[in-house]
């Protein structure tokens, strides 16, 4: 990593990213109480999670097409989106919690997250021309920890009303935006454009015609099949064994351990290569899903490592797939390829969130969880060209 960068930059960006992305699963951490108080249907958890994903897809495409983070300072875009997301979290408390209202608020939250997560990556890229892979691994780890934060908050404030949890998340998200604006100036390597960006149709073609790129993209799609569906099902998995604050602590731990895995995977990738590290992690998460029927009611000394290993590997491969796709994409098409691949990946997550939420209400979890492995198994299979490549 190059010298001359103020030491505060990466920690400040990571903390801001953590704070902003706490909005992502905030509603999931309060769903049991919210469902009781607002008489929401059992399927509401899946619908509201899918709504965030749809908003994120729409926001990502609009931000890319309008070059929002290029026309304006990305840290100010981050600030505005963090404050807007915080306001939406507060509106969840202030408005009547009907299902249509909550869906609209969550779609809008997803749009705001498109100005937080990818823009945070752009801010880091403006500072780290070298060592960017390490920096992005830290930021994806911060994203995973931010996803876990509302569950930790729910566990810590076991007696809090759901409204209190949402308001605390709102304050944290707003503080993250302010921190980014005040502590992180625009970096010396920041690339700026003043015109709208066009998604190249060549990007869609090259995804399928370039063999190494196709391998990394399909591996990522397999990862996205499992990732967010696992997060949605996690409270139900833990709820088979634990109740109350203990259950929320286990949910928090199973997600948060993925943040550590993201950073650790980045270090391992320096020695073994991103394809091997990402492939090993996605294979491990597939194995955890396949053996789930035998581990759900296993003794604690088996159950706990299984859950934590699954949580570590289900998200720990995220930075590797992002790096592999960026590395294998043609230089002139990197932006278009990443935008399209991320949008398709999140669209897959919408489908699997909806599918597995419905299956979990109709089937026992022991019959549902092995199907999460379908995506990772196919992902490992598709990664073979990169796994065989020298170096």
Residue pairs with C-beta under 8 A, 6 or more apart in sequence:
1 128
1 130
1 131
1 134
1 135
2 128
2 129
2 130
2 131
5 127
5 128
8 183
9 127
9 184
9 187
10 124
10 127
10 128
10 135
10 138
12 179
12 180
12 183
12 184
13 120
13 123
13 124
13 127
13 135
13 139
13 180
13 184
14 138
14 139
14 141
14 142
15 142
15 176
15 179
16 78
16 82
16 120
16 176
16 177
16 179
16 180
16 183
16 184
17 116
17 117
17 120
17 139
17 142
17 143
17 146
17 176
18 142
18 143
18 145
18 146
18 149
18 176
19 82
19 146
19 172
19 173
19 175
19 176
19 177
19 179
20 78
20 81
20 82
20 85
20 113
20 116
20 117
20 120
20 146
20 173
20 176
20 177
21 113
21 116
21 117
21 142
21 143
21 146
21 147
22 146
22 147
22 149
22 150
22 169
22 172
22 173
22 176
23 85
23 86
23 88
23 89
23 109
23 112
23 113
23 116
23 169
23 173
24 52
24 109
24 113
24 146
24 147
25 49
25 147
25 148
25 150
25 151
25 231
26 89
26 150
26 165
26 166
26 169
27 34
27 48
27 49
27 92
27 102
27 106
27 166
28 45
28 48
28 49
28 150
28 151
28 231
28 232
28 235
29 150
29 151
29 153
29 154
29 165
29 248
30 150
30 154
30 162
30 165
30 166
31 40
31 44
31 45
31 48
31 235
32 235
33 161
33 162
34 40
34 97
34 162
35 41
35 42
35 44
35 45
37 97
37 162
38 97
38 98
38 99
40 97
40 99
40 102
41 99
42 361
43 357
43 358
43 361
44 99
44 102
45 232
45 357
46 232
46 353
46 354
46 356
46 357
46 358
47 99
47 103
47 354
47 357
48 102
48 103
48 106
49 106
49 228
49 231
49 232
49 353
49 357
50 350
50 353
50 354
51 102
51 103
51 106
51 107
51 110
52 106
52 107
52 109
52 110
52 113
53 110
53 228
53 346
53 347
53 349
53 350
53 353
54 107
54 110
54 350
55 106
55 107
55 108
55 109
55 110
55 111
55 112
55 113
55 114
56 110
56 111
56 113
56 114
56 117
56 346
57 110
57 343
57 346
57 347
57 350
58 107
58 110
58 111
58 114
59 110
59 111
59 112
59 113
59 114
59 115
60 114
60 118
60 339
60 342
60 343
60 346
61 199
61 339
61 343
62 68
62 111
62 114
63 69
63 114
63 115
63 118
63 119
64 197
64 199
64 335
64 339
65 196
65 197
65 198
65 199
66 196
66 197
67 193
67 194
67 195
67 196
67 197
68 77
68 115
69 77
69 115
69 118
69 119
69 122
70 191
70 192
70 193
70 194
70 197
71 192
71 193
71 194
73 186
74 119
74 122
74 123
74 126
74 186
74 190
75 123
75 180
75 181
75 184
75 185
75 186
76 181
77 115
77 119
78 115
78 116
78 119
78 120
78 123
78 177
78 180
78 181
79 177
79 178
79 180
79 181
80 115
80 177
81 112
81 113
81 114
81 115
81 116
81 119
81 177
82 112
82 116
82 173
82 174
82 176
82 177
82 178
82 180
83 174
83 177
84 108
84 112
85 109
85 112
85 113
85 116
85 173
86 170
86 171
86 173
86 174
86 177
87 170
88 105
88 108
88 109
88 112
89 109
89 166
89 167
89 169
89 170
89 173
90 166
90 167
90 170
91 105
92 102
92 105
92 166
93 163
93 166
93 167
95 101
95 105
117 143
118 342
120 139
120 180
121 136
121 139
122 190
123 180
123 184
123 186
123 187
123 190
124 132
124 135
124 136
124 139
124 187
125 132
125 187
125 189
125 190
126 186
126 187
126 188
126 189
126 190
126 191
127 135
127 187
127 188
127 189
128 134
128 135
128 187
128 189
129 189
133 266
133 269
133 270
133 274
133 319
133 323
134 266
134 267
136 266
136 319
136 322
136 323
137 262
137 263
137 265
137 266
137 267
137 319
138 262
138 263
138 266
140 262
140 315
140 318
140 319
140 322
141 258
141 259
141 260
141 261
141 262
141 263
141 319
142 259
143 259
144 255
144 256
144 258
144 259
144 262
144 315
144 318
145 256
145 259
147 231
147 255
148 251
148 252
148 253
148 255
148 256
148 258
148 259
149 169
149 172
149 252
150 165
150 169
151 248
151 251
151 252
151 255
152 248
152 249
152 252
152 256
153 165
153 168
153 169
154 160
154 165
154 245
154 248
155 245
155 246
155 247
155 248
155 249
155 251
155 252
156 245
157 164
157 165
157 168
158 244
158 245
158 248
197 335
199 336
199 339
199 340
200 333
200 336
202 333
202 336
203 329
203 333
203 336
203 337
203 339
203 340
204 340
206 213
206 329
206 330
206 333
206 337
207 213
207 214
207 217
207 337
207 340
207 341
208 214
210 328
210 329
210 330
211 385
212 328
212 385
212 386
212 389
213 325
213 328
213 329
213 337
214 382
215 328
215 382
215 383
215 384
215 385
215 386
216 275
216 321
216 324
216 325
216 327
216 328
216 383
216 386
217 325
217 341
218 378
218 379
218 382
218 383
219 278
219 279
219 282
219 321
219 324
219 379
219 380
219 382
219 383
219 386
220 321
220 322
220 324
220 325
220 341
220 345
220 379
221 344
221 345
221 348
221 375
221 379
222 282
222 375
222 376
222 377
222 378
222 379
222 380
222 382
223 282
223 317
223 318
223 321
223 345
223 375
223 376
223 379
224 345
224 346
224 348
224 349
224 352
224 375
225 348
225 349
225 352
225 372
225 374
225 375
225 376
225 378
225 379
226 285
226 286
226 289
226 314
226 352
226 372
226 373
226 375
226 376
227 314
227 315
227 318
227 349
228 349
228 352
228 353
229 349
229 352
229 353
229 355
229 356
229 357
229 372
230 285
230 310
230 314
230 372
231 255
232 353
232 356
232 357
233 356
233 357
233 360
233 365
233 368
233 369
233 372
234 251
234 254
234 255
234 311
235 247
235 251
236 360
236 365
237 296
237 307
237 365
237 369
238 247
238 250
238 251
238 254
238 307
239 247
240 296
240 297
240 365
241 297
241 303
242 250
250 307
253 308
253 311
254 307
254 308
254 310
254 311
255 311
255 315
256 311
257 308
257 311
257 312
258 311
258 312
258 313
258 314
258 315
258 316
259 315
260 312
261 281
261 312
261 313
261 315
261 316
262 315
262 316
262 318
262 319
264 316
265 277
265 278
265 281
265 316
265 317
265 319
265 320
266 319
266 320
268 277
269 277
269 278
269 319
269 320
269 323
273 391
274 320
274 323
274 324
274 327
275 320
275 324
275 383
275 386
275 387
275 389
276 387
277 317
277 320
278 317
278 320
278 321
278 324
278 383
279 380
279 383
279 386
279 387
281 312
281 313
281 316
281 317
281 320
282 313
282 317
282 376
282 379
282 380
282 383
283 376
283 380
284 309
284 313
285 310
285 313
285 314
285 317
285 373
285 376
286 373
286 376
286 377
286 380
287 373
288 306
288 309
288 310
288 313
288 314
289 310
289 369
289 370
289 371
289 372
289 373
289 376
290 370
290 373
291 306
292 306
292 365
292 366
292 369
292 370
293 366
293 367
293 369
293 370
295 302
295 303
295 306
296 303
296 365
296 366
296 369
297 303
298 306
322 338
324 386
325 337
325 338
325 341
326 334
326 338
329 337
329 338
330 337
348 375
352 375
356 368
356 371
356 372
359 368
359 371
360 368
